[in-house]
Amino acid sequence: MSNSQNNNDFTRSASMLLDEVIGLPATAQANNTVDVAFVRPAAKQLYAQDGDDFFAPATSSSAGFDLRACLDDDEAVIAPGQRLKIGTGIAVQPQPSGIAGFVYSRSGLGARDGLTVAQGVGVIDPDYTGEILVVLLNTSGQERRIAKGERIAQLIFQPFMRPNWREVTELTPTERGSGGFGHTGR
């Protein structure tokens, strides 16, 4: 089987998963829209650094869109071990329903500078229409400066599932059972 055929099969399988399990029809997947509002005067200029398409991915296969620091001053300082809430200057509203935004750390900031999204992943609910704020944590032993317009996190849109909860007296037995935290070995 060719790579092209494998890719087509995977795309069809992923489309069926989104449609059948999560309830996001294939037509919605192909026509996703994100409305964006620049909620601070300087925000549009900061994002214009990326060219005419404010939220173009870095490469054609990039999953995330960069979020920039929209600061009142030229820079902000995060001391070692401290957190800082930073505005991005934008608010988003994904269409259709069933899609949420997830804010992740940028790998370079984490590896090079010890800056990560403090709560691991930030969730932007689809009905939240306020400015996206990013809480950065400085895990390094040195003070870190964030410049106005610096790319501080990445935003990824993903479908989410709203399950039907069902109370049971016991879960179906599995091979693993209730073992966790290293139970399956290294």
C-alpha positions in Angstrom: 0.0 0.0 0.0 1.4 3.4 -0.9 2.0 6.3 1.6 -0.7 8.3 -0.2 -3.2 5.5 0.3 -2.2 5.2 4.0 -2.6 9.0 4.4 -6.1 8.9 2.8 -7.1 6.0 5.0 -5.9 7.8 8.1 -7.7 11.0 7.0 -10.9 9.1 6.5 -10.5 7.3 9.9 -9.8 10.6 11.7 -12.8 12.1 10.0 -15.0 9.2 11.1 -13.7 9.5 14.6 -14.5 13.2 14.8 -17.9 12.6 13.3 -19.0 9.5 15.2 -17.3 9.7 18.6 -17.0 13.5 19.2 -19.9 14.6 17.0 -18.0 17.0 14.8 -19.3 16.5 11.3 -16.7 16.3 8.4 -18.2 19.4 6.9 -17.5 21.4 10.1 -14.0 20.0 10.2 -13.3 21.4 6.7 -14.9 24.7 7.4 -13.6 25.7 10.8 -13.5 29.4 11.5 -12.0 31.3 14.4 -13.2 34.8 14.9 -10.5 36.9 16.5 -10.8 40.3 18.1 -7.8 42.5 18.9 -8.8 43.7 22.4 -5.8 46.0 23.0 -4.8 48.9 20.7 -1.2 47.6 20.2 -2.2 44.0 19.6 -2.8 44.2 15.9 0.7 45.7 15.3 2.4 43.0 17.4 0.7 40.2 15.4 1.5 42.0 12.1 5.1 41.1 12.6 4.1 37.7 11.0 3.0 39.4 7.8 -0.5 40.0 6.4 -1.8 36.7 7.7 -1.6 37.4 11.4 -1.9 33.8 12.5 -0.2 31.9 9.7 1.5 28.8 11.1 5.3 28.7 11.0 5.2 25.8 8.6 2.4 24.1 6.6 2.3 21.3 9.2 2.5 23.4 12.3 -0.4 22.6 14.7 -0.1 25.7 16.9 -0.4 29.4 16.4 1.9 31.7 18.3 0.6 34.0 21.0 2.5 37.2 21.7 3.1 39.2 24.8 0.9 42.3 24.7 2.6 44.4 27.4 2.0 48.0 28.5 5.7 48.4 29.0 8.6 47.4 26.7 9.3 44.3 28.8 8.2 42.3 31.8 10.5 40.5 34.3 9.8 37.0 35.8 12.0 36.1 38.8 13.2 32.5 39.3 10.3 30.4 40.6 7.7 33.1 40.0 4.6 33.3 37.8 3.4 36.1 35.7 0.1 36.6 34.0 0.6 38.1 30.5 -2.1 39.4 28.2 -2.0 38.4 24.5 -4.2 41.2 23.2 -6.6 38.9 21.5 -9.9 37.2 22.1 -11.1 34.2 20.0 -14.3 32.4 19.3 -14.0 29.1 17.3 -16.8 28.0 15.1 -18.6 25.6 15.1 -19.3 24.6 18.7 -17.4 21.6 20.0 -14.0 23.2 19.5 -11.9 24.7 22.3 -8.6 26.5 22.3 -5.7 25.0 24.3 -2.7 27.1 25.3 0.6 25.1 25.4 4.2 26.1 26.2 6.5 26.9 23.3 9.2 24.2 23.3 12.1 26.6 22.8 11.1 28.8 25.8 10.8 25.8 28.0 14.1 24.1 26.9 16.2 27.3 26.5 14.8 29.6 29.1 12.8 27.5 31.6 9.6 29.3 30.8 6.4 27.1 30.8 2.7 27.6 30.9 2.2 27.4 34.7 -0.8 25.1 34.8 0.5 22.8 32.1 -2.2 23.6 29.5 -4.6 26.5 29.5 -8.1 25.8 28.3 -10.0 28.5 26.3 -13.6 27.4 26.5 -15.6 28.2 23.3 -18.0 30.5 25.2 -15.2 32.6 26.8 -14.9 35.9 24.9 -12.3 37.7 27.0 -8.6 38.3 26.3 -6.5 35.2 26.3 -4.1 35.4 29.2 -1.0 33.2 29.6 0.4 32.5 33.0 4.2 31.8 32.5 6.3 30.1 35.2 10.0 30.7 35.4 11.5 27.3 36.3 15.1 28.5 35.8 17.4 29.8 38.4 17.7 33.2 36.6 15.6 36.2 36.0 13.9 36.2 32.6 12.8 39.2 30.6 9.8 39.0 28.2 9.8 41.6 25.5 6.7 43.2 24.1 5.6 41.2 21.1 7.7 38.1 22.1 6.1 34.8 21.2 5.2 33.3 24.6 2.9 30.3 24.0 1.1 28.5 21.3 -2.7 28.1 20.8 -4.1 24.9 19.3 -7.7 24.3 18.5 -9.1 20.8 19.2 -12.5 19.2 19.3 -13.6 18.1 22.7 -16.0 15.5 23.9 -18.9 15.9 26.3 -19.7 12.4 27.5 -22.8 11.0 29.0 -21.8 10.0 32.6 -23.1 6.7 33.9 -22.7 5.6 37.5 -21.6 2.0 38.0 -20.7 0.0 41.1 -17.6 -1.3 39.5 -15.6 -0.8 36.3 -15.0 -3.6 33.7 -11.8 -5.5 34.6 -8.8 -4.9 32.4 -5.3 -6.4 32.1 -3.8 -3.4 33.8 -6.4 -3.0 36.5 -5.9 -0.1 38.9 -2.1 -0.1 38.8 -0.6 3.3 38.0 2.5 5.5 38.3 5.1 3.2 36.8 3.0 0.0 37.2 3.8 -1.1 33.6 7.5 -0.7 34.0 10.1 1.6 32.6 
